């Protein structure tokens, strides 16, 4: 039986990627982490990802 891992993304630097045109960091859709980091598919466990939605601003 494979181990199971739940990856909860709440925001921050780990969910950023470099914009090579500007040199700055920008957020990417953490739900697509397996496309950005295909090495994660090599782990000998099931990985589930739960990114929290961006908080809504109060008016």
Secondary structure per residue as TSV (DSSP state, phi and psi in degrees):
chain	resnum	aa	ss	phi	psi
A	1	X	-	360.0	131.8
A	2	X	-	-76.6	146.0
A	3	X	E	-70.6	154.5
A	4	X	E	-118.8	137.2
A	5	X	E	-126.3	131.2
A	6	X	E	-107.7	119.4
A	7	X	E	-103.3	113.7
A	8	X	E	-104.8	119.0
A	9	X	E	-104.2	121.0
A	10	X	-	-108.1	0.2
A	11	X	S	115.6	166.7
A	12	X	S	114.0	-170.4
A	13	X	G	-62.1	-34.9
A	14	X	G	-63.0	-22.2
A	15	X	G	-97.8	25.0
A	16	X	E	-111.2	156.3
A	17	X	E	-132.8	156.4
A	18	X	E	-80.2	133.3
A	19	X	-	-90.2	106.9
A	20	X	T	-70.7	-16.9
A	21	X	T	-76.5	-40.2
A	22	X	T	-104.2	-18.1
A	23	X	S	82.1	-2.2
A	24	X	-	-92.4	170.6
A	25	X	E	-93.3	147.5
A	26	X	E	-139.0	152.6
A	27	X	E	-74.8	145.5
A	28	X	-	-124.0	165.4
A	29	X	-	-71.4	105.2
A	30	X	G	-64.7	-17.4
A	31	X	G	-65.0	-17.1
A	32	X	G	-101.7	26.1
A	33	X	H	-60.0	-30.9
A	34	X	H	-69.6	-25.8
A	35	X	H	-78.6	-36.6
A	36	X	H	-75.3	-32.9
A	37	X	-	-130.5	74.5
A	38	X	G	-61.0	-17.5
A	39	X	G	-62.1	-24.2
A	40	X	G	-62.2	-26.4
A	41	X	G	-71.0	-15.6
A	42	X	G	-84.5	-11.2
A	43	X	S	-66.0	142.6
A	44	X	S	-87.9	54.8
A	45	X	E	-159.4	165.1
A	46	X	E	-88.9	128.3
A	47	X	E	-113.4	125.2
A	48	X	E	-113.0	137.1
A	49	X	E	-115.5	132.1
A	50	X	E	-128.2	97.1
A	51	X	E	-85.3	132.3
A	52	X	-	-74.6	147.9
A	53	X	-	-69.4	151.8
A	54	X	-	-62.9	130.9
A	55	X	-	-60.8	144.3
A	56	X	-	-84.5	141.1
A	57	X	-	-77.8	141.0
A	58	X	-	-79.3	143.0
A	59	X	-	-92.5	360.0
